[in-house]
Amino acid sequence: MELIGYCGVTCSVCTDYASGACPGCQQSTWPDDDPCPPIACCQRHSIECCGQCAEFPCAMMADFYEESDSHRAAYARMAALR
């Protein structure tokens, strides 16, 4: 089973996950002051992913979803949840 982050990115293509900087946001307990905006936002809204948010796509994530092919794929994945 493929790990998918709060933002919708497949962990196997995430540079933070590949470098070991991220253990997989859905598989870990994160502190409230975590530097990853999608994690903090999803936790604050008590949702499992950006696609469940009433504000999706929000202004904070608009640029993120345009950064790369994997982020555009994540946007499509999250939009399909809507």
Backbone torsions as a table, in degrees:
resi	resn	phi	psi	omega
1	MET	NA	133.3	-178.2
2	GLU	-80.9	133.7	175.2
3	LEU	-78.1	135.9	177.9
4	ILE	-124.0	131.2	-179.8
5	GLY	-77.2	169.7	175.3
6	TYR	-52.7	-35.5	-177.0
7	CYS	-78.3	-14.8	-178.9
8	GLY	101.9	-6.9	179.2
9	VAL	-72.3	137.5	174.2
10	THR	-72.1	122.7	-173.5
11	CYS	-55.2	-34.7	-177.0
12	SER	-64.5	-17.1	177.6
13	VAL	-107.5	3.6	-179.0
14	CYS	-84.8	126.2	-178.8
15	THR	-65.8	-34.8	178.3
16	ASP	-66.1	-40.6	178.5
17	TYR	-67.7	-44.8	-178.6
18	ALA	-63.2	-33.8	-179.0
19	SER	-83.1	-8.2	-178.4
20	GLY	89.1	-0.2	179.1
21	ALA	-70.6	-23.4	179.6
22	CYS	-127.2	126.0	179.1
23	PRO	-83.1	1.2	-175.4
24	GLY	105.0	104.0	-169.2
25	CYS	-63.4	-29.7	179.7
26	GLN	-79.9	-11.9	-176.4
27	GLN	-105.0	4.7	-171.7
28	SER	-134.8	160.2	171.2
29	THR	-95.0	129.0	-175.6
30	TRP	-114.8	143.1	177.3
31	PRO	-70.7	156.6	-179.3
32	ASP	-60.1	-27.0	-176.8
33	ASP	-96.3	24.4	-179.6
34	ASP	-59.0	139.7	-177.1
35	PRO	-77.7	-7.5	-178.3
36	CYS	-84.9	108.8	-175.8
37	PRO	-56.2	-43.4	-179.8
38	PRO	-62.8	-36.0	178.4
39	ILE	-64.7	-51.0	-178.6
40	ALA	-60.2	-42.4	-178.0
41	CYS	-67.1	-45.9	179.8
42	CYS	-63.8	-39.3	177.3
43	GLN	-64.7	-42.0	179.8
44	ARG	-62.1	-36.5	-179.8
45	HIS	-89.3	-1.6	-178.9
46	SER	54.9	48.4	177.8
47	ILE	-125.2	161.8	-176.6
48	GLU	-89.2	-17.1	179.9
49	CYS	-166.1	162.6	-178.4
50	CYS	-57.9	-33.6	-178.3
51	GLY	-64.3	-15.7	178.5
52	GLN	-90.3	-4.8	-175.0
53	CYS	-81.4	137.0	177.5
54	ALA	-64.7	-21.5	-178.5
55	GLU	-94.1	1.4	-177.7
56	PHE	-67.5	134.4	-9.7
57	PRO	-82.7	128.3	-177.6
58	CYS	-85.2	167.5	-179.3
59	ALA	-62.0	-36.2	-179.1
60	MET	-62.1	-36.4	-173.9
61	MET	-95.4	-8.8	-176.5
62	ALA	-56.3	-49.2	179.3
63	ASP	-66.9	-39.8	179.3
64	PHE	-55.5	-45.7	-177.0
65	TYR	-72.0	-5.5	176.2
66	GLU	-106.5	-2.1	-172.7
67	GLU	-69.3	-31.5	-174.5
68	SER	-160.6	170.5	177.3
69	ASP	-61.5	-38.7	-179.8
70	SER	-67.3	-31.6	177.5
71	HIS	-74.5	-36.6	176.2
72	ARG	-65.8	-37.3	176.1
73	ALA	-65.3	-37.6	177.6
74	ALA	-64.0	-42.0	177.3
75	TYR	-58.6	-46.4	179.6
76	ALA	-61.9	-39.6	178.8
77	ARG	-63.0	-45.4	-179.1
78	MET	-69.0	-38.9	179.0
79	ALA	-63.8	-34.4	179.1
80	ALA	-65.8	-27.3	178.1
81	LEU	-72.1	-24.0	-178.3
82	ARG	-69.0	NA	NA
